[in-house]
Amino acid sequence: MAIDEKHIGEEMYTIISNRETGKIAMVCQSLKSKEIRQVLQKCRNQTLSQVVSLTWDFSSLYRKIGNDNLPNAIQIIDKFHVIKNLMEAHQDVRVRYRQKELDKRRKAHKEFKQIEKQRLKDSEQSGERFVAKKFHYKEQRYENGETALELLARSRYLLYKYKSQWADKQAKRANVLFEHYPEIAEAYTLACQFRDFMSRKNIGKHFLQIDKQLHQWYENVEDAEIDEMLNFKTLIE
């Protein structure tokens, strides 16, 4: 079974469905544990005890619902939400650097306005005609012809892909990006490693081998000291 929330109209609903058949088992117009429990209690205890697995996102609400109402269900965090949070963490590193560049632009514009204000004041005192200047933010262009802001904005989609999936233009852009922003490159490597871990490559491997691989990834994240990736690591541990 799977549990998730859905926005219908102006209301939020909690929905439990059968992942194999796609059929809905329960709909509750609430996100409160107590009210969801009241709906589930209308089912026979024997029926609830037959549920063997429950997949959900990272919501503590769903963990509580599973613990309180589905005693025999193994709880599994949905792979979709795991990868979604991983990619958001990775993209957040790129966004952080882009915000820094935007901050530089904002400060330059603020300084320009202060200078213009002083020029206007001086002109009024001297009686000279004031000619306003236009703000022009001078940005360095990298070897591919893009500014830092352009590079960081246009690199969004390539970071979702493996290197083998990049087009030639994306590969060139990635090389420039990783050269000038090595922390983004390191976060990208960590994201790809974890995606490999969650892929079919590990099907059939011994549990201890998989566990060792996961803990090695944890160590890699700790060594990298990238806040966004550390936050993701804490989320899944």
C-alpha positions as a Markdown table, in Angstrom:
| # | Residue | x | y | z |
|---|---|---|---|---|
| 1 | Met | 0.0 | 0.0 | 0.0 |
| 2 | Ala | 1.0 | 3.6 | -0.5 |
| 3 | Ile | 0.0 | 6.7 | 1.5 |
| 4 | Asp | 0.2 | 10.3 | 0.2 |
| 5 | Glu | -1.6 | 13.6 | 0.3 |
| 6 | Lys | -3.4 | 15.1 | -2.6 |
| 7 | His | -4.8 | 18.6 | -3.2 |
| 8 | Ile | -8.3 | 18.4 | -4.5 |
| 9 | Gly | -10.1 | 21.7 | -5.1 |
| 10 | Glu | -9.2 | 23.8 | -2.0 |
| 11 | Glu | -8.9 | 20.9 | 0.4 |
| 12 | Met | -6.1 | 18.5 | 1.2 |
| 13 | Tyr | -6.8 | 14.7 | 1.4 |
| 14 | Thr | -4.9 | 11.7 | 2.6 |
| 15 | Ile | -5.1 | 8.8 | 0.3 |
| 16 | Ile | -4.1 | 5.2 | 0.8 |
| 17 | Ser | -4.0 | 3.1 | -2.4 |
| 18 | Asn | -2.8 | -0.3 | -3.6 |
| 19 | Arg | 0.4 | 0.2 | -5.5 |
| 20 | Glu | -0.1 | -3.0 | -7.6 |
| 21 | Thr | -3.7 | -2.5 | -8.7 |
| 22 | Gly | -3.8 | 1.3 | -8.5 |
| 23 | Lys | -7.1 | 1.1 | -6.6 |
| 24 | Ile | -7.9 | 3.5 | -3.8 |
| 25 | Ala | -8.4 | 1.9 | -0.3 |
| 26 | Met | -9.1 | 5.1 | 1.7 |
| 27 | Val | -9.7 | 8.8 | 1.2 |
| 28 | Cys | -9.8 | 11.1 | 4.2 |
| 29 | Gln | -10.3 | 14.9 | 4.0 |
| 30 | Ser | -7.7 | 15.5 | 6.6 |
| 31 | Leu | -4.0 | 15.5 | 7.3 |
| 32 | Lys | -4.4 | 14.9 | 11.1 |
| 33 | Ser | -3.4 | 11.6 | 12.5 |
| 34 | Lys | -6.3 | 11.3 | 14.9 |
| 35 | Glu | -8.9 | 11.9 | 12.1 |
| 36 | Ile | -7.2 | 9.5 | 9.7 |
| 37 | Arg | -7.1 | 6.9 | 12.5 |
| 38 | Gln | -10.9 | 7.2 | 13.0 |
| 39 | Val | -11.4 | 6.5 | 9.3 |
| 40 | Leu | -9.1 | 3.5 | 9.4 |
| 41 | Gln | -10.8 | 2.1 | 12.5 |
| 42 | Lys | -13.9 | 1.5 | 10.4 |
| 43 | Cys | -11.9 | -1.3 | 8.8 |
| 44 | Arg | -11.6 | -4.7 | 10.5 |
| 45 | Asn | -8.4 | -5.2 | 12.5 |
| 46 | Gln | -7.9 | -8.4 | 10.5 |
| 47 | Thr | -7.9 | -6.3 | 7.2 |
| 48 | Leu | -5.4 | -3.8 | 8.6 |
| 49 | Ser | -3.1 | -6.6 | 9.8 |
| 50 | Gln | -3.0 | -8.0 | 6.3 |
| 51 | Val | -1.2 | -5.0 | 4.9 |
| 52 | Val | 2.4 | -6.1 | 4.5 |
| 53 | Ser | 4.1 | -2.9 | 3.3 |
| 54 | Leu | 3.4 | 0.9 | 3.4 |
| 55 | Thr | 5.3 | 3.3 | 1.2 |
| 56 | Trp | 5.4 | 7.0 | 2.0 |
| 57 | Asp | 7.5 | 10.1 | 1.7 |
| 58 | Phe | 9.5 | 11.7 | 4.5 |
| 59 | Ser | 6.4 | 12.8 | 6.5 |
| 60 | Ser | 6.5 | 11.9 | 10.2 |
| 61 | Leu | 2.7 | 11.9 | 10.0 |
| 62 | Tyr | 2.7 | 8.8 | 7.7 |
| 63 | Arg | 5.2 | 7.0 | 9.9 |
| 64 | Lys | 2.8 | 7.5 | 12.9 |
| 65 | Ile | -0.2 | 6.3 | 10.9 |
| 66 | Gly | 1.7 | 3.2 | 9.9 |
| 67 | Asn | 2.9 | 2.5 | 13.4 |
| 68 | Asp | -0.5 | 3.0 | 15.0 |
| 69 | Asn | -2.8 | 1.4 | 12.5 |
| 70 | Leu | -0.8 | -1.1 | 10.3 |
| 71 | Pro | 1.1 | -3.3 | 12.8 |
| 72 | Asn | 2.4 | -5.8 | 10.3 |
| 73 | Ala | 3.4 | -3.4 | 7.5 |
| 74 | Ile | 7.0 | -2.8 | 6.7 |
| 75 | Gln | 7.4 | 0.9 | 6.1 |
| 76 | Ile | 9.3 | 2.0 | 3.0 |
| 77 | Ile | 10.3 | 5.5 | 2.0 |
| 78 | Asp | 9.2 | 5.9 | -1.6 |
| 79 | Lys | 12.2 | 5.9 | -4.0 |
| 80 | Phe | 10.7 | 8.8 | -6.0 |
| 81 | His | 10.7 | 11.1 | -3.0 |
| 82 | Val | 14.2 | 10.0 | -2.0 |
| 83 | Ile | 15.6 | 10.9 | -5.5 |
| 84 | Lys | 13.5 | 14.0 | -5.6 |
| 85 | Asn | 15.1 | 15.2 | -2.3 |
| 86 | Leu | 18.5 | 14.2 | -3.5 |
| 87 | Met | 18.2 | 16.3 | -6.7 |
| 88 | Glu | 16.8 | 19.2 | -4.8 |
| 89 | Ala | 19.8 | 19.2 | -2.5 |
| 90 | His | 22.1 | 19.0 | -5.4 |
| 91 | Gln | 20.4 | 21.9 | -7.2 |
| 92 | Asp | 20.4 | 23.9 | -4.0 |
| 93 | Val | 24.2 | 24.1 | -4.3 |
| 94 | Arg | 23.9 | 25.6 | -7.7 |
| 95 | Val | 21.2 | 28.0 | -6.6 |
| 96 | Arg | 23.4 | 29.1 | -3.6 |
| 97 | Tyr | 26.1 | 30.2 | -6.0 |
| 98 | Arg | 23.6 | 31.9 | -8.3 |
| 99 | Gln | 22.2 | 33.8 | -5.3 |
| 100 | Lys | 25.7 | 35.0 | -4.5 |
| 101 | Glu | 26.1 | 36.3 | -8.0 |
| 102 | Leu | 22.7 | 38.1 | -7.7 |
| 103 | Asp | 23.8 | 39.5 | -4.4 |
| 104 | Lys | 26.9 | 41.0 | -6.1 |
| 105 | Arg | 24.7 | 42.6 | -8.7 |
| 106 | Arg | 22.3 | 44.0 | -6.1 |
| 107 | Lys | 25.2 | 45.5 | -4.1 |
| 108 | Ala | 26.7 | 47.0 | -7.3 |
| 109 | His | 23.3 | 48.5 | -8.2 |
| 110 | Lys | 22.9 | 49.9 | -4.7 |
| 111 | Glu | 26.3 | 51.5 | -4.9 |
| 112 | Phe | 25.5 | 53.0 | -8.3 |
| 113 | Lys | 22.3 | 54.6 | -7.0 |
| 114 | Gln | 24.2 | 56.2 | -4.1 |
| 115 | Ile | 26.7 | 57.6 | -6.5 |
| 116 | Glu | 24.0 | 58.9 | -8.8 |
| 117 | Lys | 22.2 | 60.5 | -5.8 |
| 118 | Gln | 25.4 | 62.3 | -4.8 |
| 119 | Arg | 26.0 | 63.4 | -8.4 |
| 120 | Leu | 22.5 | 64.9 | -8.5 |
| 121 | Lys | 23.1 | 66.7 | -5.2 |
| 122 | Asp | 26.4 | 68.1 | -6.5 |
| 123 | Ser | 24.8 | 69.3 | -9.7 |
| 124 | Glu | 22.0 | 71.1 | -7.9 |
| 125 | Gln | 24.5 | 72.9 | -5.7 |
| 126 | Ser | 26.8 | 73.9 | -8.6 |
| 127 | Gly | 23.9 | 74.7 | -11.0 |
| 128 | Glu | 25.2 | 72.3 | -13.6 |
| 129 | Arg | 22.8 | 70.3 | -15.8 |
| 130 | Phe | 22.4 | 66.8 | -14.4 |
| 131 | Val | 22.5 | 63.9 | -16.9 |
| 132 | Ala | 21.5 | 60.6 | -15.4 |
| 133 | Lys | 23.5 | 57.5 | -16.2 |
| 134 | Lys | 22.2 | 54.0 | -16.9 |
| 135 | Phe | 23.2 | 51.2 | -14.6 |
| 136 | His | 25.5 | 48.7 | -16.4 |
| 137 | Tyr | 26.7 | 45.7 | -14.5 |
| 138 | Lys | 30.0 | 44.6 | -15.9 |
| 139 | Glu | 30.3 | 40.8 | -15.7 |
| 140 | Gln | 33.2 | 38.5 | -16.6 |
| 141 | Arg | 32.5 | 36.1 | -19.4 |
| 142 | Tyr | 33.9 | 32.6 | -19.2 |
| 143 | Glu | 35.5 | 30.7 | -22.0 |
| 144 | Asn | 32.2 | 29.5 | -23.4 |
| 145 | Gly | 31.0 | 33.1 | -23.7 |
| 146 | Glu | 28.6 | 32.9 | -20.8 |
| 147 | Thr | 28.6 | 35.1 | -17.6 |
| 148 | Ala | 28.4 | 33.5 | -14.2 |
| 149 | Leu | 24.7 | 34.2 | -13.9 |
| 150 | Glu | 24.0 | 32.7 | -17.4 |
| 151 | Leu | 26.2 | 29.7 | -16.7 |
| 152 | Leu | 24.5 | 28.9 | -13.4 |
| 153 | Ala | 21.0 | 29.4 | -14.7 |
| 154 | Arg | 21.6 | 27.3 | -17.9 |
| 155 | Ser | 23.3 | 24.4 | -16.1 |
| 156 | Arg | 20.1 | 23.4 | -14.3 |
| 157 | Tyr | 18.9 | 20.7 | -16.6 |
| 158 | Leu | 22.3 | 19.1 | -17.3 |
| 159 | Leu | 22.8 | 18.4 | -13.6 |
| 160 | Tyr | 19.7 | 16.1 | -13.7 |
| 161 | Lys | 21.5 | 13.9 | -16.2 |
| 162 | Tyr | 24.4 | 11.5 | -16.2 |
| 163 | Lys | 27.5 | 12.6 | -18.1 |
| 164 | Ser | 26.7 | 9.9 | -20.8 |
| 165 | Gln | 23.4 | 11.7 | -21.5 |
| 166 | Trp | 24.8 | 15.1 | -22.1 |
| 167 | Ala | 24.7 | 16.7 | -25.5 |
| 168 | Asp | 28.0 | 18.2 | -26.8 |
| 169 | Lys | 27.0 | 21.7 | -25.8 |
| 170 | Gln | 25.9 | 20.5 | -22.3 |
| 171 | Ala | 29.2 | 18.7 | -21.8 |
| 172 | Lys | 31.2 | 21.9 | -22.7 |
| 173 | Arg | 29.0 | 23.9 | -20.4 |
| 174 | Ala | 29.5 | 21.4 | -17.6 |
| 175 | Asn | 33.3 | 21.5 | -18.0 |
| 176 | Val | 33.2 | 25.3 | -17.5 |
| 177 | Leu | 30.8 | 25.0 | -14.6 |
| 178 | Phe | 32.8 | 22.4 | -12.7 |
| 179 | Glu | 36.1 | 24.2 | -13.4 |
| 180 | His | 34.8 | 27.5 | -11.8 |
| 181 | Tyr | 32.5 | 25.9 | -9.2 |
| 182 | Pro | 34.3 | 22.7 | -7.9 |
| 183 | Glu | 31.8 | 22.4 | -5.1 |
| 184 | Ile | 29.0 | 21.9 | -7.6 |
| 185 | Ala | 31.1 | 19.3 | -9.3 |
| 186 | Glu | 31.6 | 17.5 | -6.0 |
| 187 | Ala | 27.9 | 17.6 | -5.2 |
| 188 | Tyr | 27.1 | 16.3 | -8.7 |
| 189 | Thr | 29.5 | 13.3 | -8.2 |
| 190 | Leu | 27.9 | 12.5 | -4.9 |
| 191 | Ala | 24.4 | 12.7 | -6.4 |
| 192 | Cys | 25.4 | 10.3 | -9.2 |
| 193 | Gln | 26.9 | 7.9 | -6.7 |
| 194 | Phe | 23.7 | 7.8 | -4.7 |
| 195 | Arg | 21.6 | 7.4 | -7.8 |
| 196 | Asp | 23.7 | 4.4 | -8.8 |
| 197 | Phe | 23.2 | 3.0 | -5.3 |
| 198 | Met | 19.4 | 3.3 | -5.7 |
| 199 | Ser | 19.5 | 1.8 | -9.2 |
| 200 | Arg | 18.9 | -1.8 | -10.3 |
| 201 | Lys | 22.7 | -2.4 | -10.1 |
| 202 | Asn | 22.3 | -3.4 | -6.5 |
| 203 | Ile | 19.5 | -5.9 | -7.1 |
| 204 | Gly | 20.7 | -9.4 | -6.0 |
| 205 | Lys | 23.7 | -8.1 | -4.0 |
| 206 | His | 24.2 | -9.3 | -0.4 |
| 207 | Phe | 22.8 | -6.9 | 2.2 |
| 208 | Leu | 26.1 | -6.4 | 3.9 |
| 209 | Gln | 27.7 | -5.4 | 0.6 |
| 210 | Ile | 24.9 | -2.8 | 0.0 |
| 211 | Asp | 25.1 | -1.5 | 3.5 |
| 212 | Lys | 28.9 | -1.1 | 3.2 |
| 213 | Gln | 28.4 | 0.8 | -0.1 |
| 214 | Leu | 25.8 | 3.1 | 1.6 |
| 215 | His | 28.1 | 3.9 | 4.6 |
| 216 | Gln | 31.0 | 4.6 | 2.2 |
| 217 | Trp | 28.7 | 7.2 | 0.6 |
| 218 | Tyr | 27.9 | 8.7 | 4.0 |
| 219 | Glu | 31.7 | 9.1 | 4.6 |
| 220 | Asn | 32.1 | 10.7 | 1.2 |
| 221 | Val | 29.4 | 13.3 | 2.1 |
| 222 | Glu | 31.0 | 14.0 | 5.4 |
| 223 | Asp | 34.4 | 14.5 | 3.8 |
| 224 | Ala | 32.9 | 16.9 | 1.2 |
| 225 | Glu | 31.3 | 19.1 | 3.9 |
| 226 | Ile | 28.7 | 20.5 | 1.6 |
| 227 | Asp | 25.8 | 21.6 | 3.7 |
| 228 | Glu | 23.0 | 20.8 | 1.3 |
| 229 | Met | 24.3 | 17.2 | 0.8 |
| 230 | Leu | 24.8 | 16.8 | 4.6 |
| 231 | Asn | 21.2 | 17.8 | 5.1 |
| 232 | Phe | 20.1 | 15.1 | 2.6 |
| 233 | Lys | 22.3 | 12.6 | 4.3 |
| 234 | Thr | 20.6 | 13.4 | 7.7 |
| 235 | Leu | 17.2 | 13.1 | 6.1 |
| 236 | Ile | 17.7 | 9.5 | 4.9 |
| 237 | Glu | 19.7 | 8.1 | 7.8 |
